[in-house]
Amino acid sequence: MKPFEYTKPKTVREALSSANSHSQYIAGGTNLVDLMKKQIDEPDKLLDITDTLPNTIEVKDNGVVIGAMVRNTAIAVNKAIMESWPLLSKAILKGASPQIRNMASAGGNLLQRTRCPYFYDLTLPCNKRKNGSGCGAIKGNNRMGAIIGYSDACVAVYPSDMCVALAALDAKVNIRKADGSEDTMNFLDFHRLPGNNPEKDNNLPENALITSIFVPKNNFSKHFEYLKLRDRESYAFALVSVAAALDLDGNQIREARLASGGVAHKPWRWTKAENFLKGKQATSENFAEAAKIAAEDTSPLSDNAFKVPLLKGAIETALLTCLTNKA
């Protein structure tokens, strides 16, 4: 690992004023330290922000504010989260291992990088690691790759489970920019598709800090499911995951939410399928049609055509489970 300077700012202002193009913020470090060990990320200076950012969960009339420094486990087992936003709790508990969840921070979860094998092997081309070097996965081993939203430059997928739930629940990201000003981004606008710049994972301004995540109050706490399909049950990233939630009036669907992980460069919302379900009866036939609508937009790579039927089955199963998986 390359030598680096380590400092621990006490305030957001101090952290922002200390940041530059050669520094990195570090919180839980569950991804960044690995990247430094593998010489993929080599900052000259680490700014430890564990004492800088809020680590509280604050329930308000219109939603919940989760501080950027709240550990993932603390979110998943928080009583208010489990009662009012159980989809978020369940998604977090499907991610990583207990040890990693105990270290990982809410803000850091949004910033973790892809687990595409070409990204981690310095001997292979990867536009996400070094733009212009090529995408080894697009004609190589792309079994874990994207089936929607990818480009000729990158077919990597985004790894977080928590972010799939946040995408489904219309969360927002509160940030503090380098000039000290505050801003709020819709969660669906936070992560990027690869386009010609796959080295950029998100739209967070340079040197800005995520200060908190806001999840609005909703009617999805009674009928929800987070279904994660993977090669092994413990400690594996999703082949396909589905966050599903229904707001029901009897058996009629007032609103539906569907999002997936393991399919794209960012958490993916299936809005056409959601719109189809709105106003329909909550039946297996309508759930199957919604899954079909979602799958119609996919375009698998050479090694991952199996993900398409996997996705359809996962959406159908998740929606059916919403009817019985009551909080």
C-alpha positions in Angstrom: 0.0 0.0 0.0 1.2 3.5 -0.9 2.1 5.6 2.2 -0.4 8.3 3.0 -1.1 11.1 5.4 -3.9 10.5 7.9 -5.9 13.3 9.6 -9.2 13.3 11.6 -11.2 16.5 11.1 -13.6 17.5 13.9 -16.0 19.5 11.9 -17.6 19.4 8.4 -16.0 22.7 7.6 -12.6 21.4 8.6 -13.1 18.3 6.5 -14.2 20.3 3.5 -11.3 22.8 3.7 -8.8 19.9 4.0 -10.0 18.0 1.0 -8.3 18.2 -2.4 -7.9 16.2 -5.6 -5.3 14.0 -3.9 -7.3 13.2 -0.7 -10.1 10.8 0.1 -12.6 10.8 2.9 -12.8 7.6 4.9 -15.6 6.4 7.2 -16.1 2.6 7.7 -13.4 1.9 5.1 -14.9 -1.5 4.2 -14.4 -0.8 0.5 -11.8 1.9 0.3 -9.1 0.0 2.3 -9.4 -2.9 0.0 -9.0 -0.6 -3.0 -5.9 0.9 -1.4 -4.4 -2.5 -0.7 -4.9 -3.5 -4.4 -3.4 -0.2 -5.5 -6.6 0.7 -7.4 -7.1 3.8 -5.2 -4.0 5.6 -4.0 -4.8 8.8 -2.1 -2.0 10.9 -0.7 -4.2 11.8 2.3 -7.0 10.2 4.2 -9.5 12.4 6.0 -11.2 10.3 8.7 -14.7 11.7 9.0 -16.1 9.3 11.6 -16.3 12.2 14.2 -17.4 14.7 11.6 -20.8 13.5 10.3 -24.1 12.9 12.1 -24.6 9.3 13.4 -28.3 9.8 14.5 -31.6 8.5 13.1 -34.2 11.2 13.4 -37.9 10.5 12.7 -39.9 13.5 11.5 -43.5 14.0 10.5 -42.7 13.6 6.8 -40.0 10.9 7.0 -36.7 9.8 8.6 -33.3 11.4 8.4 -30.4 9.0 8.6 -27.1 10.5 9.4 -24.3 9.6 7.0 -22.2 8.1 9.8 -24.9 5.7 11.1 -23.6 2.2 10.8 -25.6 -0.2 8.5 -26.5 -2.5 11.4 -27.9 0.4 13.4 -30.2 1.3 10.6 -31.4 -2.3 10.1 -32.3 -2.9 13.7 -33.7 0.6 14.5 -37.2 0.2 15.8 -38.7 3.1 13.8 -37.0 1.8 10.6 -38.3 -1.7 11.2 -41.8 -0.5 11.8 -42.2 2.2 9.1 -39.5 1.4 6.5 -39.1 -2.4 6.9 -38.0 -2.8 3.2 -34.9 -0.8 4.0 -34.1 -2.9 7.1 -34.6 -6.2 5.2 -32.4 -5.0 2.2 -29.5 -4.1 4.6 -29.7 -7.4 6.4 -29.3 -9.2 3.0 -26.1 -7.3 2.3 -22.5 -8.3 3.3 -21.7 -10.0 6.6 -22.6 -8.9 10.2 -19.0 -7.8 10.7 -19.0 -5.5 7.6 -22.5 -4.2 8.4 -21.2 -3.2 11.9 -18.4 -1.1 10.2 -20.0 0.2 7.1 -21.6 3.7 7.2 -24.8 4.9 5.5 -23.0 7.5 3.4 -20.2 5.1 2.5 -22.7 2.5 1.3 -23.8 4.9 -1.5 -20.1 5.4 -2.6 -19.0 1.8 -2.8 -17.5 0.7 -6.1 -18.3 -2.2 -8.4 -17.2 -5.7 -7.8 -16.6 -6.4 -11.5 -13.5 -8.7 -11.6 -11.9 -6.7 -14.4 -12.0 -3.6 -12.1 -9.9 -5.4 -9.4 -7.4 -7.1 -11.8 -4.7 -4.5 -12.7 -3.4 -6.7 -15.5 -6.8 -6.5 -17.4 -8.4 -3.5 -19.2 -11.1 -1.7 -17.4 -12.6 1.7 -18.3 -14.0 2.1 -14.9 -10.5 1.8 -13.3 -8.7 3.7 -16.1 -10.9 5.2 -18.8 -9.6 4.6 -22.3 -8.1 1.2 -21.4 -11.1 -0.7 -22.7 -13.8 -3.0 -21.2 -12.5 -6.5 -20.7 -15.9 -7.7 -19.5 -18.0 -6.8 -22.6 -16.6 -9.7 -24.6 -15.0 -11.5 -21.7 -16.4 -13.0 -18.5 -19.6 -11.0 -18.1 -21.8 -13.4 -16.2 -22.3 -10.9 -13.3 -22.6 -8.0 -15.7 -25.5 -5.7 -16.6 -28.5 -6.5 -18.6 -29.8 -2.9 -18.9 -28.4 0.6 -19.0 -24.8 -0.4 -19.9 -22.6 1.1 -22.7 -19.8 -0.1 -24.9 -17.4 1.4 -22.3 -18.7 -0.5 -19.3 -21.0 -3.3 -18.3 -20.3 -3.4 -14.6 -23.2 -3.5 -12.0 -23.6 -1.6 -8.8 -23.3 -3.8 -5.7 -25.3 -2.3 -2.9 -28.5 -3.8 -1.5 -29.4 -0.9 0.7 -29.3 1.4 -2.3 -31.9 -0.7 -4.1 -34.4 -0.2 -1.3 -33.6 3.5 -1.1 -34.2 3.8 -4.9 -37.6 2.1 -4.4 -38.5 4.3 -1.5 -37.8 7.6 -3.3 -35.1 8.6 -0.9 -33.1 11.8 -1.1 -29.4 12.5 -0.4 -28.4 15.6 1.6 -24.9 16.9 0.8 -22.5 19.6 1.8 -20.5 21.0 -1.1 -16.8 22.0 -1.0 -17.8 25.7 -0.8 -19.9 24.9 2.3 -23.3 25.2 0.6 -26.0 22.5 1.2 -27.9 20.7 -1.5 -30.4 17.8 -1.8 -30.4 15.2 -4.7 -33.1 12.7 -5.6 -31.7 9.3 -4.9 -32.5 8.2 -8.5 -30.2 11.0 -9.8 -27.4 10.3 -7.4 -25.8 7.3 -9.3 -24.9 7.4 -12.9 -25.1 5.2 -16.0 -21.7 4.5 -17.5 -22.0 6.3 -20.9 -18.5 7.3 -22.0 -17.4 8.1 -18.4 -17.8 4.9 -16.4 -15.0 5.9 -14.0 -17.6 8.2 -12.4 -20.1 6.2 -10.3 -22.2 9.1 -9.1 -23.1 12.8 -9.4 -21.7 13.9 -6.1 -19.7 17.1 -6.7 -15.9 16.9 -6.2 -14.9 16.9 -2.5 -18.5 17.2 -1.4 -19.7 15.2 1.7 -22.9 13.2 2.0 -24.3 14.4 5.3 -27.6 12.4 5.6 -30.2 10.4 3.7 -33.9 11.3 3.9 -36.5 8.6 3.3 -40.1 10.0 3.0 -43.0 8.7 4.9 -45.0 6.2 2.7 -47.7 3.6 2.7 -45.4 0.7 1.9 -44.7 -0.6 5.4 -47.4 -3.3 5.3 -46.7 -5.1 2.0 -43.0 -5.4 1.0 -40.3 -7.8 0.0 -36.5 -7.7 -0.7 -35.6 -10.8 -2.7 -31.9 -11.4 -3.4 -30.8 -14.2 -5.7 -27.1 -15.1 -5.5 -24.6 -17.9 -5.9 -24.5 -18.6 -2.2 -26.7 -17.5 0.6 -23.9 -16.0 2.7 -21.7 -13.1 1.7 -22.3 -12.9 -2.0 -23.4 -10.1 -4.3 -26.7 -10.3 -6.1 -27.1 -11.9 -9.5 -30.5 -10.2 -9.4 -32.3 -8.5 -6.5 -35.8 -7.0 -6.3 -37.1 -4.5 -3.9 -40.9 -4.6 -4.1 -43.6 -2.7 -2.2 -47.4 -2.3 -2.6 -49.8 0.2 -1.3 -53.1 -1.7 -1.3 -56.8 -0.6 -1.0 -58.3 -4.0 -0.3 -56.9 -6.0 -3.3 -56.5 -3.0 -5.5 -53.0 -1.5 -6.0 -52.9 2.2 -5.2 -49.1 2.4 -5.8 -46.3 0.0 -6.5 -42.6 0.2 -6.2 -40.1 -2.1 -8.0 -36.3 -1.7 -8.1 -33.5 -4.1 -8.8 -29.8 -4.6 -8.1 -27.3 -6.7 -10.1 -28.8 -5.6 -13.4 -27.3 -2.2 -14.1 -24.6 0.4 -13.3 -27.0 1.9 -10.7 -30.0 0.7 -8.7 -32.7 0.3 -11.4 -36.4 1.3 -11.1 -38.9 -0.5 -13.2 -41.2 2.4 -13.7 -43.2 1.0 -16.6 -44.0 -2.1 -14.6 -45.0 0.1 -11.6 -47.3 2.2 -13.8 -48.9 -1.0 -15.2 -49.7 -2.2 -11.7 -51.2 1.1 -10.5 -55.0 0.6 -10.2 -54.8 -3.1 -11.0 -55.9 -6.0 -8.8 -53.1 -7.7 -6.9 -53.2 -11.0 -8.7 -50.6 -13.4 -9.9 -51.6 -12.7 -13.5 -51.0 -9.0 -13.1 -47.7 -9.6 -11.3 -46.6 -11.9 -14.2 -47.4 -9.2 -16.7 -45.5 -6.6 -14.7 -42.5 -8.9 -14.7 -42.8 -9.4 -18.4 -42.9 -5.6 -19.0 -39.7 -5.1 -16.9 -37.9 -7.9 -18.8 -38.8 -6.5 -22.2 -36.4 -3.6 -21.7 -33.4 -5.8 -20.9 -30.6 -6.8 -23.3 -28.3 -9.4 -21.8 -24.7 -10.0 -22.6 -23.1 -13.2 -23.9 -22.8 -14.9 -20.5 -25.8 -13.6 -18.6 -28.9 -14.3 -20.6 -30.0 -16.4 -17.6 -30.5 -13.2 -15.7 -33.6 -12.3 -17.7 -35.8 -15.2 -16.6 -34.2 -14.9 -13.2 -35.4 -11.3 -13.0 -38.9 -12.2 -14.2 -39.3 -14.9 -11.6 -37.8 -12.7 -8.9 -40.3 -9.8 -9.6 -43.3 -12.2 -9.6 -42.1 -13.9 -6.4 -41.4 -10.6 -4.7 -44.8 -9.2 -5.5 -46.6 -12.3 -4.4 -44.6 -12.3 -1.2 -45.7 -8.7 -0.6 -49.2 -10.0 0.0 -48.1 -12.2 2.9 -44.9 -10.7 4.1 -46.6 -8.3 6.4 -44.7 -6.1 8.9 
